[in-house]
Amino acid sequence: MLLYCLRENYWDVVEIHDEGSSWAFEEKWLVKSTRENRRVSLTLWFFKHDGADDGMNRVVATPANSPEPNCYRGDVAIEFDGRKFENQLEIFMSDLHQLRINGEFEN
């Protein structure tokens, strides 16, 4: 669903890194804007945690060449909680669009 929404909102996934991942969810995607501000690119970091206190599935957006972020922080992030996912996805796409419009995360 996230991939579909990215494409629908004029983001193109240009590269996927999943080397060394033991979970399908632990990977990162390089995405670029295909609409206004086409220089804007960012990395989506996919985190999967099965700790005793959280079974978190989370995506955090960072500038394209940033080091791996803390999975619990990030202004532009979405948690894959089944009950709230659709609402969070709408907010996440809106946040990505604001980054694009403001020219943040340019290469």
N, C-alpha and C positions, 0 to 999 in steps of 0.2 A: 504494500500500500504506500509506503514511503517513496519508493522508486517511482511509482505512478504519479504521486503528488509532485515530486521534484520535476518530472518531465512536464506535467500540466502547468507548472509555475515557472517554466522557462529556465530550468537548470539541467545541465547535461552531465551525467556521470562519465568522466573520461578515464578514470583509472580506479581499480580496486586492488587493495593490498590485503592479503590474508595469510601471508607466510607465517608459519609457526603457530597458527591458531588451533586450539583444541576444540573450540566451539565455533559454530557457524556465525554466531553473533559477534565474535571478536575480530573485527576487521576495520579498515578505514577506506573511505571513498573520497577521491578528489573530484569535486564538482565545479563546473564553470557556468557562469551566466550565459544564456543564449539570447537574452533580450537586452535592455538598456544596461550600460556599464559592463560590456562584455569582457573587460579586463578583470572583473571580480572573480576570484576563485577561492575556494575554501576546502577544508578537509572535514569530513564527518567521521568522528571516532565512535565506533560501536563497542559498548562495554557490556559484558555479561558477568554477573557476580552471583554466586550461590552461597553466600555467607549464611551463618546461623540467623542473623537478624535481617538480612535483606536478600531477596531473589531479584535483584535489580537488572533490568535491561534498559540501557540508556544510550542516547546519542548526543554527543557534544560537538558543536561547530567551532572551528578555529581557523586562523589564517592558514593558507596552504602549506607553508613550510615550517609551521610551529612544531615544537616537540610535543610529545604525548601529554595531554592535559590531565589534571586530577579528575577522575570520573564523577566525583561528587560536586564539582564546581563547574561554572560556565554560565555565562549570561544567556547564551543561545543553546538550549538543550531540550531534549524531549525524553520522557520516560515512557516505556511501552507497558503501561498499565491498562489492561483490557477495558476497565470501566471508564477511563478518562481519555483513552487514546485519541479518539476522533477530535475532541475539543483541543487537546494538546497539539495535535498535528496541525490544526488550523493556526494556532498561535505560533508554532514553530515556523511554518511557511511564511507567516507575516513577519516574524523576526528576521528570517533570511532575506526577505524582500527589502526590509529596512536597511540591512547591511549593503545590499546591492545599490539601492538608491543613494545612500550616503557615501558610496565609493570605498567602503571599508573592505579589507581583505583583498586589495588589489595586488596583482603580480606586476 
